[in-house]
Amino acid sequence: MSQPVPIPPRDVWSRFSVDPRKAPTLRASDADRDVAVEALNAAFQDGRLDAAEHADRLERALAAKQLADLAPLVADVVVSTAPSGPTPRRQRIRSAALRSWIGMAVLFNVIWAATWVLSANAPYYYWPIWPMIGTAIPVVIAWISGNGPSSDGPRQLGR
């Protein structure tokens, strides 16, 4: 028996350009059809669809013109989950980004302090502020937007 291929952990409906249940009259893009095909392939591999039904649904998914054509094809084979705050992966990315920034800030300040102390001069230009600001910008953006550098991993199917 083949190894089951689970549907990606993110909610399948959110992977469409627009949730097909909310905007059924919108034209389907190639990426939307790819999302439906991926969900159907995963359902077939999990044994939720037989070969004939899989082939029929795949053909209809690839020929879909509107999102309304895709929704019924995948509605009974996907598990819909509502996102509930940051995922553990997103939280790990956020905390790793913050720890990395703090580590770099400490390193920059140690280098600055060591060069100041060893030079035996009065405090001079505080240069660590510039790399600290530059490296803090992506960390702050990740925290504000709620996304890590890649959210929940690489975006799939061109999305």
N, C-alpha and C positions, 0 to 999 in steps of 0.2 A: 504494500500500500504506500502511496506517495505521501510525503511529508506535507501536512496542511500549511497553506500560506495564509497567515492571518491578514485581515484588512488592517491597513495602517492605523495606529492608535488614535490619530486625530479623527474627529467626526467627519464622515464622508461628505455630508451635506455642506459643510463649510469649505470643502476643497473645490466646489464648483465656483465659477466666477460670481454667481449669485445663487442663493438657495433655490433650486427648481420648484420647491413647494410654495415659495413666496412670490416668484416672478415667472409663472409658467409660460407667458407669451414671449419672453425674451429669446432671441435666437441663440442656439447652442454653438459654442466655439469648439475648435478642435480639442482644446484642453478639457472642456466639459465632457466631450465624448470619451476622452482618454480616462478621465476619472471614473466614468460609468463602466468602461471596459475593464479597468483594474479591479473595481468592486465585483464585477461579474466573474472575472477570472479567479479571484480569491474565493468567491462563493462556490465555484465549480471545483476548485482544488480542495475545499473543505467538505465537499460532498453534499452541499445544499442544493445544487442543480445537477440534473443529469445531462448527458452529452447533447441530446437533442434540444432540450430547453436552453442550454447554454449557447448552442449555435444560433438558435432562433433569437434569443435576446441580444447576442453580440451583433448579429446582422441588423437588428432594429436600432441598437445603440449607435452603430456606425452610420446609419442612414438618418438619424434624428436631425430634425431641422430646428426644433424648439426645445427649451428645457423641459417643457411639459411632456415631451416624448421620452425623456430620460428618467424622470421621477418614478413612474410605475415599474420600470425595468429593474431598478435597484432597491425600491422601497421595502420589499419583503425579504431581502437577503443581507441588509446591512443593519448594524446595531447603532442606533442614533444616541449619541451621548452629548449632553450639553457641557461645554467647557466650564469648569468651576475654578476660576482663579488660575494663578500660575501653575504649570505642571511641575513635577519634581525636576525634570530636566531643565526647564526654564529657571527654576530657583537655583539649581546648581550652577548654571551659566552665570547668573547674576552674582552669586556669592563668589565664584571663581574670578570674575572680572573685578569685583571690588577688592578681593584679597591680592590680586596681581597688581592693581593700581597702588594699593598701600605699600606692598613690597617694593615697587619701583620708587615710590616717593621716599621711603626710608633709605633706600640705596643712594638716590640722588643727594639726599641731605647728608648722609654719612660722607660721601665723597666731597661735598662742598665743605663740610665742617673739617674734614681731615686736611684738605688743601689750605684752609684758612689757618688752622692751628699750626701746621707745619711751616707755613710761610712766615709766621710771627708778625704779621701785619694786622692792621685794624680790619674789621669785617669789610669785605668787598662785595661787589655786585652779587646779588642772590640769583644766580642763573637757574637753580632747580625749578623755579616757578614756571618756566616756559615748557619744559618737557612734562611737568606735572599737569599743567593745564591741557596741553595737547593730548595726553593720554587719558585725562579725565573726561573729555568730551564724549567719546564713545560709551564709556561706562554710564555717564549720566543719561545719555540718550536711551541706552538699554533699559535703565530703571524707569524712566519717564514713560516710554512707549510700551513697556510691559513685554518687550521682546528682547531676547538675547541676540547675539550676532546672527543666529539662524533660526530663531524661534524654537520650533520643535524638531530641529534637524534640517537636513537639506529639503528644500521645496521639491515636491515631486510633480511630474507631468507638466513641466513648464510653468508652474504657478508659483 
